[in-house]
């Protein structure tokens, strides 16, 4: 029963990942830990493989609907790669409740920024290069430390700072998630203990739902995608803040 529930929820993760370009690890990790009872560090490794592989496939699927900004995406990863490894090393020694709380707050801020984004020029603004560099480094660190791809922060950075259209930003975010997941997986190699059979049982519904999510983006307008992304990120951020605040007060 737990496996079937996990399969359904993993499929929902794939749908969200393909549709919004984020949410994979934030949804996958709790499923693996709380539904399937996998130990946290092992669950992080499995989540990185699941989300990274699904995001990579989603990148090429999105390329058919809207051009992926390959150069910008790889540069974004390059800025965060050193801190990705640092974050993965620190995750073995630092309690994550406070950072998860801060991450939830950041998600609320990112989602709100997407909701109130004004239409800007089509090209990148050179005066805003440094915020992108800082964002890339921050996303890289969190990807390593928390075992997340960082899509919830990547999409707003691409849209707000680089002025990449939301549909292209979604595919580009999946490229960044795939690369960040691969880097974070290398950083977590000390706890790499993956059940291959379980991985195969979960990756098939994830990929199928991602394909459906990508197809849905072709039916929705850029405005609908941006608003949907903003609302979803805010709601999930509020849940993270409430959950981790409660855990802190129980100590």
Helices and strands as residue ranges (DSSP letters): H 2-20, H 24-30, I 31-35, H 40-65, H 70-90, H 97-115, G 126-128, H 129-146, H 151-160, H 166-187, G 189-191, H 196-219, H 222-250
